[in-house]
Each structure stands twice: as structure tokens, then as C-alpha cells.
Amino acid sequence: MPVRLPSVRHCAVLLSAVWALSACTLFPVADDAPVARKLAALPSADALLLGEQHDAPAHHAIERETVEALAARGRLAALALEMAEEGNDTTHLPANATEAQVQTALRWNDKAWPWADYGPAVMAAVRAGVPVIGANLPRARMKDAMADVSLDAQLNEAAREAQREAVRSGHCGLLPETQIGPMTRIQIARDRAMAQAVLKARQPGKTVLLVAGAGHVLRPLGVPQHLPSDFKVTSVRLLAAATADDEGARGYDATWRTPPLPAKDYCAGVKAPARP
């Protein structure tokens, strides 16, 4: 399974830690506005990064609608996914490919990422003749990433510390401190891999859509940090909450709110491993 920090907890820590690192503008838009209207309110970009809460059904619906809206306007260059590993794509499949064929092409891990959640957006892209590409760091490369000290220099000190704190909290405070650095490198390597996938899919006059967890699309320390300065990026947080906190919004260009979900403690029942 991919390294996957608890989404709500992970993002809450990231948001509180990096608010001072970003001066991005929040583009106001009505929460109940159609997705096509929300897209029209955003600046044109080479890439649109949608940061989801993994367990929010409304976010998956927005992702499908975003694919459909961009494709209908002939603007969708590719759909890139955190949920599939780099090196897997649908470019060789026809628009009428079956869902089984698409899952095979992407080497989909249904246990980690339920196809029922992501399949509609993926299939909307395939039906539109738009390639779907895996963007996440392959699991086989994670061990090397953990030992790659050069990854430490990919973020400035403040952003790196924010990522370290997110890893610490995202694992419910149970990781040995000696593992915080290596696990942080995996997160940085994942963001860099997603950025590289987005760059490879770039097409003039079109937009690459990346779907990933909200923490990955934070401007101060996520995927945008690994893209060149002349690459136009718009980062949108999908937020299942009654209100949008101004502090957290600073790490994104826009926040699209959806109905709140019941509070959930992702660390409830998690126990520290027994000591020998």
C-alpha cells in the first residue's frame, strides 16, 4: 500500500504550520456554484491542482465534474493522480475502454484507493480521449527516497520542519524520532514525482489536472515547490467544513467548501507498538 497519512489530521497540521510561508490569494466563489463557474473564476494555468480530503464523497464528485468541464472546453491535457504510481497510464487505451482495462493500465490498488470513489473521474477522462497518468512515487523507490539526504534540500528550513511535523502528527505521534527524517523524505519525493508527472503532461493552451490529497498541493511545501517558476499553477483546496479558516486558506489559491463530515479521530484505537 502507498504511504498515506490520515488526510484530515495531516492537512490540519500542515495548515497550522505553514500559514506564514505563503501569500497566495484566495479567489472567492459561492460554495454552491456549479464547478464550471468555479473554474471560470480561476486564472488560466498550465496545471490545476485539486487537493481533496480522501474520504469526502463530495470531493470525488467535484473531481469528476472538473474533468468533464475542462474536457468539454477542450482544455484538459491530462488527468494526473496521486492514486496511481508513476509509469502507469491509459495513453494506449481507446476512449471506449472498459473499466477493467483502465484499472489494469493504471495498476489500480482498490484497497488503498476505492475505485468507486475515483473511477467516475478517471472514466470521464478516458471517455473524453484524455490520458490518465499515475503521478505518485512508486513504492519500489520509497526505500531509496528514505535514504536520499539530497531531498532535505528540496524545501527551505521552515517548510521542511512543517512537513516533519505533519509526518509526526500524521502517524499519531507513534513514529520513533529517528524515522521522522526518512519519512519526511518520502513525502518530499512523492511531491516531486507528482510535479514531474504534471510537467511531462504539459500541453500549450491546456491544463493538466492533478488530483491529490490537500497536503500535497500546498504552495509553500507541496507539489508547487517542485515546478519551475514559469509554470503557471493554480492550487485549490477542497474543504469539507462549515467555514473556511483564513489561516489555512493562505496555502492555496482558492478553497472550495463542501458540506462538513462528522468529526473523526483518525488516531482513535491506534496503539504504540509493544516494546520488547
Salt bridges, closest charged atoms under 4 A:
ASP31 OD2 - ARG257 NH2 2.24
ASP46 OD2 - ARG202 NH2 3.29
GLU52 OE2 - HIS54 ND1 2.54
GLU52 OE1 - HIS60 ND1 3.38
GLU63 OE1 - HIS60 ND1 3.31
GLU65 OE2 - ARG64 NH2 3.87
GLU68 OE1 - ARG64 NH1 3.08
GLU82 OE2 - ARG190 NH2 2.71
GLU82 OE2 - HIS216 NE2 3.42
GLU86 OE2 - ARG141 NH1 2.54
ASP117 OD2 - HIS60 NE2 3.82
ASP152 OD1 - ARG185 NE 2.95
GLU161 OE1 - ARG164 NE 3.56
GLU165 OE1 - ARG168 NH1 2.63
GLU177 OE2 - ARG164 NH2 3.78
GLU177 OE2 - ARG168 NH2 2.58
ASP191 OD1 - HIS216 ND1 2.55
ASP245 OD1 - ARG237 NH1 3.56
ASP253 OD2 - ARG219 NE 2.88
